[in-house]
Amino acid sequence: MTVLTLGPAGTVSHDLATRLYGDDIKLMPTIRSIISGVATGSGSGLVPIENSEAGGVGETLQGLMEFGVSITAEAYMPVRHHLAARGDPSRLSVIYAHPQTHEQCSLFLDDLGVEVVHTSSNAASAVAMQRNENAGAIVSEMAALIYGLPIALRDVQNRKDNTTRFVEISTLPRDVAGCTKCSLLVDPEIDRVGLLADILGVFARRGINLTRIESRPSRRGMGKYLFFIDLEISEGWWEAKEELSGMTTVRELGCYPRLEVPGV
């Protein structure tokens, strides 16, 4: 089945999708268009969900809230960012960068002191740079090769172990057999004293490890939030989910394994 992922050619998403799925890939203009396409049966999808430096990817989290798709796998991709420039980096008039890339390279970009213009992807940054002789771009190795851009400085990310976690999504959930993690979307609907402690206690009493918890606005008004919770599948996890369903609205986003990424 065709896998939808973020384009244009040369994004980190494109690089990972090629490693995992070969050539049966369709590049999409936005993360929302990927999730919407999966929901309407255009294929499965591969989207970034969090980065070790910049945190959760809002567009992905919002899409998971809005569309009825399931997470069927996860994969971790080391991310190296490079400055593409035709001359002295200090003489650039502008640098193009994706907002998440900007955050992941904030120390370098702040020190350089050049105006940063945000784009929809690292590959879009490469395309934008081609239109301006005095511009630079923060790009991946793959994007630099595809678009023929000279790399002036390598590894400008804040941390050398910069990593992005991706999730594979589909219209149908995966069977829990062989899965190592499960993701839940928790909607408390009401706010009360001790609510978050009660939610966390459901897992703590059973010794279940939560690998991630993140709040997102419910869009029902100020101070009203939903929670994304990732947990390691272990004894009692199903009972924990059922107990949680008795106090809040819980949507299981999917249980899944971790995919090994070739060549990294």
C-alpha positions in Angstrom: 0.0 0.0 0.0 1.2 3.5 -0.8 2.6 5.4 2.1 1.9 9.2 2.4 4.6 11.3 3.9 5.7 14.9 4.0 7.3 16.4 0.9 8.8 17.7 -1.3 11.6 15.4 -2.0 14.4 15.6 0.5 12.6 16.0 3.8 13.6 13.9 6.8 10.2 12.2 6.4 11.0 11.3 2.8 14.4 10.0 3.8 12.9 7.7 6.5 10.0 6.6 4.4 12.4 5.5 1.6 14.4 3.5 4.1 11.3 1.8 5.5 9.1 1.4 2.5 11.1 1.7 -0.7 9.6 3.6 -3.6 5.9 3.2 -2.9 5.7 6.7 -1.4 3.5 9.7 -2.1 4.8 13.0 -1.0 2.2 15.4 0.4 2.4 19.2 1.1 1.4 19.2 4.8 1.1 16.8 7.7 -2.6 17.5 7.9 -3.0 16.4 4.2 -1.2 13.2 5.1 -3.5 12.4 8.0 -6.6 13.4 6.1 -5.5 11.3 3.1 -5.1 8.3 5.4 -8.5 8.8 6.9 -10.1 8.8 3.5 -8.4 5.7 2.3 -5.6 7.0 0.2 -3.0 4.8 1.9 -1.1 4.6 5.1 1.0 7.4 6.4 4.2 8.3 8.1 4.3 11.5 10.2 6.7 13.0 12.8 5.2 13.2 16.3 8.0 14.5 18.6 11.6 15.6 18.5 14.1 15.2 21.3 15.0 18.9 21.2 11.8 20.6 20.1 9.1 18.4 21.6 5.7 17.5 20.2 4.7 18.2 16.6 1.5 20.2 17.0 0.2 19.5 13.5 0.4 15.8 14.0 -1.2 15.9 17.4 -4.0 18.0 16.1 -4.5 15.7 13.2 -4.7 12.7 15.5 -7.4 14.5 17.6 -9.5 15.3 14.5 -9.2 12.2 12.3 -10.1 8.6 13.0 -6.8 7.0 12.3 -4.7 4.6 14.3 -1.0 4.4 15.1 0.4 1.1 13.8 4.2 1.5 14.3 6.8 3.9 15.5 10.4 4.6 14.3 13.2 6.8 15.5 15.3 8.8 13.0 18.6 10.5 14.0 18.4 14.0 12.5 21.4 16.0 11.3 20.9 19.5 10.0 23.4 21.4 7.8 23.7 25.0 6.6 23.6 25.2 2.8 25.1 28.4 1.5 27.0 29.6 -1.6 29.4 31.9 0.3 30.4 33.2 3.7 27.6 32.3 6.1 28.0 35.6 8.0 27.2 37.5 4.9 23.8 35.8 4.2 20.8 38.0 4.0 18.3 35.4 5.0 18.2 31.7 6.1 15.2 29.5 5.3 14.3 26.9 7.9 11.3 24.8 9.0 10.0 26.0 12.4 10.9 22.7 14.1 14.3 22.8 12.4 14.8 26.4 13.6 14.1 25.2 17.2 16.5 22.3 16.8 19.2 24.6 15.5 18.4 27.7 17.6 21.8 28.1 19.3 23.6 28.2 15.9 21.1 30.5 14.3 20.9 32.9 17.2 24.7 33.2 17.2 24.8 33.7 13.4 22.3 36.6 13.7 20.8 36.3 10.3 17.1 36.7 9.6 15.3 33.3 9.6 12.2 32.8 7.4 10.1 29.7 8.1 9.1 27.2 5.5 6.8 24.1 5.4 9.7 21.6 5.3 13.5 21.3 5.0 13.0 20.5 1.4 10.9 23.7 0.9 13.8 25.6 2.5 16.2 24.1 -0.2 13.8 25.2 -2.9 13.4 28.7 -1.5 17.2 29.1 -1.3 17.5 28.4 -5.0 15.6 31.5 -5.7 17.9 33.9 -3.8 21.6 34.1 -4.4 22.2 35.7 -0.9 20.2 33.1 1.0 21.1 30.0 3.0 19.0 27.1 4.2 19.0 24.5 7.0 18.7 21.2 5.2 19.3 17.5 5.4 22.1 15.8 3.5 19.4 14.2 1.2 17.9 17.6 0.4 21.3 19.2 -0.3 22.1 16.3 -2.8 18.7 16.4 -4.5 18.7 20.2 -5.0 22.5 20.6 -5.7 23.2 22.9 -2.8 26.7 23.4 -1.3 27.0 22.6 2.4 28.9 25.4 4.2 28.6 24.0 7.7 27.7 20.6 8.9 25.8 19.5 12.0 24.4 22.8 13.2 21.7 21.2 15.4 21.8 22.0 19.1 22.6 18.4 20.1 24.5 15.7 18.3 21.9 13.1 19.4 19.0 15.0 17.9 16.3 12.5 17.1 12.8 12.6 15.7 10.2 10.0 16.5 7.8 9.1 13.7 4.6 7.1 13.7 3.0 5.1 11.0 -0.8 5.6 10.8 -3.6 3.7 9.1 -7.4 3.5 9.1 -7.3 0.1 11.0 -5.6 -0.6 14.3 -2.9 -3.3 14.6 -3.5 -6.4 16.7 -1.9 -6.0 20.1 0.2 -9.2 19.7 3.9 -8.2 19.4 3.3 -4.6 20.3 5.4 -2.8 22.9 3.7 0.5 23.3 0.1 1.9 23.3 -1.0 5.5 22.8 -4.2 7.0 24.4 -6.0 10.3 23.9 -7.6 11.3 27.2 -10.4 13.9 27.4 -11.3 14.8 31.0 -14.2 16.9 29.8 -14.4 18.6 33.3 -11.7 20.2 35.4 -11.4 19.4 39.1 -8.9 19.3 41.9 -6.6 16.2 41.7 -7.7 15.1 38.2 -4.3 14.7 36.8 -3.1 12.9 39.9 -6.0 10.5 39.6 -5.2 9.8 35.9 -1.5 9.1 36.6 -2.4 7.0 39.7 -4.3 4.5 37.5 -1.0 3.6 35.9 1.3 4.1 38.9 -0.7 1.6 41.1 0.0 -1.1 38.5 3.6 -0.2 37.9 3.0 0.8 34.2 5.6 3.1 32.7 4.4 6.2 30.9 6.9 7.1 28.2 5.2 10.4 27.3 2.4 12.6 28.5 1.5 15.9 26.7 -1.4 18.3 27.0 -3.1 19.9 24.1 -5.9 22.5 24.0 -9.3 20.9 23.6 -10.5 24.0 21.7 -13.5 24.2 24.0 -12.2 27.3 25.8 -9.3 28.5 27.9 -8.0 26.0 30.5 -9.7 22.9 28.9 -7.1 20.3 27.8 -6.8 16.8 26.3 -3.9 14.5 27.2 -1.8 12.4 24.9 -0.4 9.4 26.9 2.1 6.8 25.7 2.6 3.7 27.8 4.7 0.6 27.7 2.5 -2.5 27.4 2.9 -4.6 30.5 0.7 -6.6 32.9 -2.4 -4.7 33.8 -2.3 -2.1 31.1 -5.7 -3.1 29.7 -7.3 -2.9 33.2 -5.7 0.6 33.6 -7.3 1.8 30.4 -10.7 0.4 31.5 -10.4 2.1 34.9 -9.4 5.4 33.2 -12.4 5.1 30.9 -14.6 5.1 34.0 -13.4 8.6 35.0 -12.7 10.3 31.6 -13.3 9.8 27.9 -10.5 7.6 26.5 -9.7 7.0 22.8 -7.1 4.3 22.1 -4.9 5.7 19.3 -3.3 2.4 18.7 -0.9 -0.2 20.0 2.3 -0.8 18.0 5.9 -2.1 17.8 9.0 -0.1 17.1 10.4 -0.5 13.6 14.2 -0.8 13.0 15.4 1.8 10.5 17.9 0.5 7.9 21.2 2.3 7.6 21.0 4.4 10.8 
